[in-house]
Amino acid sequence: MQKARVTPSLALVGACSSPILVIDGFDGDPLRVVVTAAALSPFPSAEGTYYPGLRRPLTREDKTAWRYVERSVRAVAPFVGRAFGVAAFDLLAASFSIVTSLPATLSPVQRIPHFDSANPKVLAMLHYLGGTTGTGTAFYRQRSTGIEMVDEENRAAFIAAASPASASATGYINASDNHFEQIAFVPAKPDRLVVYQSALLHSGIIPADLPFSADPSVGRLTANFFLELADRHQ
């Protein structure tokens, strides 16, 4: 039944032609997942990260939530294998997250596109669950450097150019500006999954009228996974 609802698509983004995998109808019952997340609330703040809100890391001790994690990883495996040309991957982390930071409260670094890892083998997997109206995930090119994907060689150049950009930015970046060009956008909707290299410059699209609620049944709730690819097929 689930396979009949799943609708995958693949796009190659930017000059780097990085794959972005989108799967609609991924779980088949997103409200069930929202209920699972709500049972774990209230979420703690996302300490040690620049995520603009609350984040609840998931472990095997979170029995119902961990079954969702395992179910999701199994379901996405064949799609990731084809899209990224790999035979296997490892799960690095999984969590539920809610955007709660008002635009005026963001730190400078939260106002511009970011990358999660400079390792091209690390994938971000984002499952939109609730509070999706007007939101999504966008991908960017840094205008002054041309950087779309950050690696160890260009990381310093990206940071040097990003510093003045972040100082002059206000609120969430929701479109191209003088410093960053939006090169792709994935609109959010419940039960849509998006998978991309975490080294890509990206940002959540967060409208000013979003209900910045900490309640998982009301706020912008996502499940966030990080995967590490095994060696590519030869």
VENSUL-V429410 format. One line per field, one symbol per residue. ss: DSSP state (2 for helix, 1 for strand, 0 for the rest). phi: phi as a letter, one per 40 degrees, with the letter a starting at -180 (. if undefined). A space follows every 10 residues. Layout:
BEGIN
ss: ???
phi: ???
END
This chain:
BEGIN
ss: 0222201111 1110000111 1111000002 2222222200 0000100000 0011111000 0022222222 2222222222 2222010011 1111111110 0022200222 2001000000 0111111111 0000011111 1100000010 0000222222 2222222200 0000000001 1111111000 0011111001 0111100000 0000000001 1111111110 0100
phi: .cccccbcab bbbgccfccb cbbcgccgac cccccccccc cccccccgbb ccibabcbbc ccdcccccdc ccccccdccc dccbgbcaab ccaaabbbcb ccdccccdcc cbdbbcaccc ccbcbbbcba gcdgbibbbb bcccbgcbbc bccbdccccc ccdccccccb gccbacbcbb bcbaabccad gcbbbacccc caaccbcccc cccccdcbcc cbbbbbbbcc ccdc
END
